[in-house]
Amino acid sequence: MTAAPVPTPIGEGLKAAFRTHPAGVAIITASTAEGPVGLTASSVASVAVDPAAIVFSVTRATGSAGAILGADTFVVHLIDDEHSALAQSFAVSGSERFTPEQGWATLPTGEPHLPEARVALRCRPIQTVAVGSSTVVIAEVIEVLPGLPGRPLVYLDRRFHALPHDTHH
């Protein structure tokens, strides 16, 4: 059992700094022998276009995060405000996930897919790097699945916030 990280003044300062730095929201899903798994992440970023690659981090290598780290492929859904309640349920362990009412489908390759998400990126991990109690994942995007555009969603100060529709013009 790994001990919980001890907060340091710099670590606490970093958390405070990023609390006021808006981030996009994603739901990352994978299929495992035990069934579908998923989690909410606000750390997804584009890394390169050739090869197409993204990066994200998970805070522990157990539960859903561990299952995603162990999967051959996973799907990163970039979501909008319409799915903020879903993002909240995937951020809390033990909450309801992958119900038909939530709109989940299954890709021909087996991964859980939310067709209504703005876009879903089917990925395979290239490299993982352990950093303290977190794991950074660098992944190649092998398929881009467009969905339905909605009101952009950001995570700021531990809450989800919708942005006006016209911010992307």
C-alpha positions in Angstrom: 0.0 0.0 0.0 1.5 3.3 -1.0 1.3 6.1 1.6 -0.7 9.2 0.6 1.5 12.0 -0.7 2.3 14.5 1.9 1.3 18.0 0.8 4.2 20.5 0.5 3.8 24.2 0.3 4.9 24.1 -3.4 2.5 21.2 -4.1 -0.4 23.1 -2.4 0.6 26.3 -4.3 0.5 24.3 -7.6 -3.0 23.0 -6.8 -4.1 26.5 -6.0 -2.6 27.8 -9.2 -4.4 25.2 -11.4 -7.6 25.6 -9.5 -8.0 29.0 -11.3 -6.7 27.8 -14.6 -9.6 26.5 -16.8 -9.2 23.0 -18.3 -11.3 21.0 -20.8 -13.1 17.9 -19.6 -12.9 14.4 -20.9 -14.3 11.0 -20.0 -11.9 8.2 -20.7 -13.3 4.7 -21.2 -11.9 1.2 -21.9 -13.2 -2.3 -22.1 -11.8 -4.9 -19.6 -12.4 -8.6 -18.9 -14.4 -7.3 -15.8 -16.5 -5.0 -18.0 -16.4 -1.3 -19.0 -14.4 1.2 -17.0 -14.2 5.0 -17.2 -13.0 8.1 -15.4 -13.2 11.9 -15.8 -10.0 13.7 -16.6 -9.2 17.4 -16.9 -5.6 16.8 -17.9 -6.0 15.9 -21.6 -3.8 17.8 -24.0 -2.7 17.5 -27.6 1.0 16.6 -28.0 1.6 16.1 -31.7 -0.1 15.6 -35.0 2.4 13.3 -36.7 2.0 10.9 -35.1 -1.3 12.1 -33.7 -0.8 12.0 -30.0 -2.3 13.2 -26.7 -1.3 13.2 -23.1 -3.2 12.9 -19.8 -2.5 11.9 -16.2 -4.3 9.7 -13.7 -3.8 10.1 -10.0 -3.5 6.4 -9.0 -2.9 3.1 -10.8 -5.8 1.4 -9.1 -9.5 1.0 -9.9 -10.7 2.6 -13.2 -7.4 4.3 -13.7 -5.5 1.1 -13.3 -7.8 -0.7 -15.7 -7.4 2.0 -18.3 -3.6 1.9 -17.8 -3.8 -1.9 -18.5 -6.0 -1.7 -21.6 -4.6 -2.1 -25.1 -6.9 0.8 -26.3 -9.2 3.4 -24.7 -11.5 6.1 -25.9 -11.0 9.8 -24.8 -14.3 11.6 -25.1 -14.0 15.4 -25.2 -17.3 16.5 -23.7 -19.5 19.5 -23.6 -21.9 21.0 -20.9 -24.6 18.5 -21.9 -22.5 15.8 -20.3 -21.4 17.6 -17.1 -23.6 15.4 -14.9 -22.1 12.3 -16.6 -18.6 13.7 -16.0 -19.5 14.2 -12.3 -20.6 10.6 -12.0 -17.4 9.3 -13.7 -15.4 11.5 -11.2 -16.9 9.7 -8.2 -16.2 6.1 -7.5 -19.2 3.8 -7.0 -21.6 6.0 -9.0 -23.8 4.7 -11.8 -21.9 4.3 -15.1 -22.6 3.0 -18.6 -26.3 2.9 -18.2 -28.5 2.9 -21.4 -30.1 6.2 -20.2 -26.6 7.8 -20.3 -26.4 7.1 -24.0 -23.5 4.6 -24.1 -22.9 2.4 -27.1 -20.1 0.0 -27.8 -17.6 0.4 -30.7 -17.0 -2.6 -33.1 -13.6 -2.8 -31.4 -15.3 -3.3 -28.0 -14.7 0.0 -26.1 -17.6 2.0 -24.5 -18.4 5.0 -26.7 -20.6 8.0 -26.0 -21.8 8.9 -29.6 -23.2 12.3 -28.4 -19.8 13.5 -27.1 -18.4 16.4 -29.3 -15.6 14.1 -30.4 -14.1 10.8 -29.2 -10.5 9.8 -29.8 -9.7 6.1 -29.9 -6.2 5.7 -28.7 -3.5 3.2 -27.8 -0.9 3.9 -25.2 2.6 4.7 -26.4 4.3 5.3 -23.1 3.5 5.8 -19.4 5.6 7.7 -16.9 5.2 7.4 -13.1 5.4 10.8 -11.4 4.9 10.4 -7.6 1.4 9.0 -7.1 0.4 9.9 -10.6 0.9 8.3 -14.0 1.3 10.3 -17.2 0.0 8.6 -20.3 1.2 9.4 -23.8 -1.2 7.9 -26.4 -1.4 7.7 -30.1 -4.8 8.6 -31.6 -5.8 5.8 -34.0 -9.3 6.9 -34.8 -11.2 10.2 -34.5 -15.0 9.8 -34.0 -16.9 13.0 -34.5 -20.1 13.5 -32.4 -22.4 16.4 -31.7 -21.1 19.8 -30.9 -22.6 21.4 -27.8 -21.8 24.2 -25.3 -18.1 23.9 -24.4 -17.3 22.8 -20.8 -14.4 23.8 -18.6 -13.3 22.6 -15.2 -12.5 25.6 -12.9 -12.2 25.9 -9.1 -13.4 22.3 -8.6 -16.6 22.8 -10.6 -17.8 22.4 -14.2 -18.8 25.6 -16.1 -20.4 25.9 -19.5 -19.1 28.5 -21.9 -21.3 30.4 -24.3 -21.9 28.8 -27.7 -20.2 31.6 -29.7 -16.7 31.2 -28.0 -15.4 29.0 -30.8 -15.9 31.4 -33.7 
